[in-house]
Amino acid sequence: MTQHREGRRSRRRPIMPPHRSRHACHRTRTSYEPIQVSVEQRATVALLHVRGDFDLAAVDRVEDALDRAVDGLTDAVVFDLRGVSFLDLSGLRTLVRADARARRQSFVVGVVPPPGPAARIFTLTDAGRDLALLDDLPDEH
């Protein structure tokens, strides 16, 4: 039989409301930009231009574009994320899975990171060490 002790305080920390969070990554976004993905072929290089918020809701559209872009003649796929305003772990996982697929199917994946705060995820997660991050798109030949 257990006894209830009145006045005993819980050891658990109280849950802080989102607006009181100490971490910037928990701040609520005020705007949402739907994802736009386009594929451009340059000889044996497929460029995937991604714009908007690259989050869980966008993963299927990016993966579908990757499937359309990759064929037997593709040597490289470059994700152009310069138009991405928000990138979360779901988007990052999509890039890492694409890189793993590339290794299995003998092509290369490169990533042009997004500008500003959206690029922080590459340093916060050390994914920049594993992915080939590019300064710009490859030259057209």
C-alpha positions as CSV (number, residue, x, y, z in Angstrom):
1,M,0.0,0.0,0.0
2,T,1.4,3.4,-0.9
3,Q,0.8,6.6,0.9
4,H,0.3,9.9,-0.7
5,R,2.5,12.6,0.7
6,E,0.9,16.0,0.5
7,G,3.2,19.0,-0.1
8,R,5.8,17.0,-1.9
9,R,7.0,18.7,-5.0
10,S,7.5,17.0,-8.3
11,R,11.0,16.5,-9.5
12,R,9.9,17.1,-13.0
13,R,10.5,20.5,-14.6
14,P,7.4,22.4,-15.6
15,I,6.8,22.5,-19.3
16,M,7.6,26.0,-20.6
17,P,5.2,27.5,-23.2
18,P,6.7,28.0,-26.6
19,H,7.0,31.7,-26.3
20,R,9.2,31.3,-23.2
21,S,11.6,28.8,-24.8
22,R,15.2,29.5,-24.3
23,H,16.2,28.0,-27.7
24,A,15.7,29.9,-31.0
25,C,14.9,26.6,-32.8
26,H,11.6,26.3,-30.8
27,R,10.3,29.7,-31.8
28,T,7.1,29.6,-33.8
29,R,7.5,30.6,-37.5
30,T,5.2,33.4,-38.5
31,S,5.0,32.5,-42.2
32,Y,5.0,29.3,-44.3
33,E,6.2,29.1,-47.8
34,P,4.9,26.0,-49.7
35,I,7.7,24.0,-51.3
36,Q,8.4,24.3,-55.0
37,V,10.7,21.8,-56.7
38,S,11.9,21.9,-60.3
39,V,14.4,19.7,-62.1
40,E,16.9,20.9,-64.7
41,Q,19.1,18.5,-66.7
42,R,22.6,19.7,-67.7
43,A,24.1,16.8,-69.6
44,T,24.7,14.1,-67.0
45,V,24.0,16.4,-64.0
46,A,20.5,16.8,-62.6
47,L,19.8,20.1,-60.7
48,L,17.0,20.0,-58.2
49,H,16.0,23.6,-57.5
50,V,14.1,23.7,-54.2
51,R,12.3,26.9,-52.9
52,G,10.2,27.5,-49.8
53,D,10.0,25.5,-46.6
54,F,11.8,22.1,-46.8
55,D,10.1,20.3,-43.9
56,L,8.2,17.0,-43.4
57,A,5.4,18.2,-45.6
58,A,7.8,18.7,-48.5
59,V,9.8,15.4,-48.3
60,D,7.6,13.5,-50.7
61,R,7.7,16.2,-53.4
62,V,11.5,16.4,-53.2
63,E,11.9,12.6,-53.3
64,D,9.5,12.4,-56.3
65,A,11.6,15.0,-58.1
66,L,14.8,13.0,-57.3
67,D,13.2,9.9,-58.7
68,R,12.3,11.7,-62.0
69,A,15.8,13.2,-62.2
70,V,17.9,10.1,-61.8
71,D,18.3,7.7,-64.7
72,G,21.1,5.5,-66.0
73,L,23.0,8.5,-67.5
74,T,23.0,10.6,-64.3
75,D,26.5,11.2,-62.9
76,A,25.5,13.8,-60.3
77,V,22.5,15.3,-58.6
78,V,22.9,18.8,-57.1
79,F,20.3,20.1,-54.7
80,D,20.1,23.8,-55.1
81,L,18.7,25.0,-51.7
82,R,19.4,28.7,-52.2
83,G,15.7,29.4,-52.3
84,V,14.9,27.5,-49.1
85,S,13.7,29.7,-46.3
86,F,13.4,26.9,-43.7
87,L,15.1,23.5,-43.4
88,D,14.3,21.0,-40.6
89,L,15.6,17.6,-39.8
90,S,13.1,15.9,-42.1
91,G,14.6,17.8,-45.0
92,L,18.1,17.1,-43.9
93,R,17.3,13.4,-43.6
94,T,16.0,13.5,-47.2
95,L,19.4,14.8,-48.3
96,V,21.3,12.2,-46.3
97,R,19.1,9.4,-47.8
98,A,19.7,10.8,-51.3
99,D,23.4,10.7,-50.7
100,A,23.2,7.1,-49.5
101,R,21.2,6.2,-52.6
102,A,23.8,7.9,-54.8
103,R,26.5,5.8,-53.3
104,R,24.5,2.6,-53.9
105,Q,23.6,3.6,-57.5
106,S,27.0,5.1,-58.4
107,F,26.3,8.8,-58.8
108,V,27.3,11.8,-56.7
109,V,25.1,14.2,-54.6
110,G,26.1,17.8,-54.0
111,V,24.2,20.4,-51.9
112,V,24.2,24.2,-52.4
113,P,23.1,25.2,-48.9
114,P,20.4,27.7,-48.2
115,P,21.3,31.3,-47.1
116,G,21.0,32.6,-43.6
117,P,19.7,30.8,-40.6
118,A,18.4,27.8,-42.6
119,A,22.0,26.8,-43.2
120,R,22.7,26.4,-39.5
121,I,21.3,22.9,-39.5
122,F,24.4,21.7,-41.4
123,T,26.7,22.8,-38.6
124,L,24.4,22.0,-35.7
125,T,24.1,18.4,-36.9
126,D,27.5,17.8,-38.4
127,A,25.8,16.8,-41.6
128,G,28.1,19.2,-43.5
129,R,30.9,16.8,-42.8
130,D,29.1,13.9,-44.6
131,L,27.4,15.8,-47.4
132,A,29.3,17.5,-50.3
133,L,28.4,21.1,-49.7
134,L,29.0,23.4,-52.7
135,D,29.5,27.1,-52.9
136,D,27.5,27.4,-56.1
137,L,26.0,25.4,-59.0
138,P,28.3,23.6,-61.3
139,D,29.3,25.4,-64.5
140,E,27.2,24.7,-67.6
141,H,29.1,22.8,-70.3
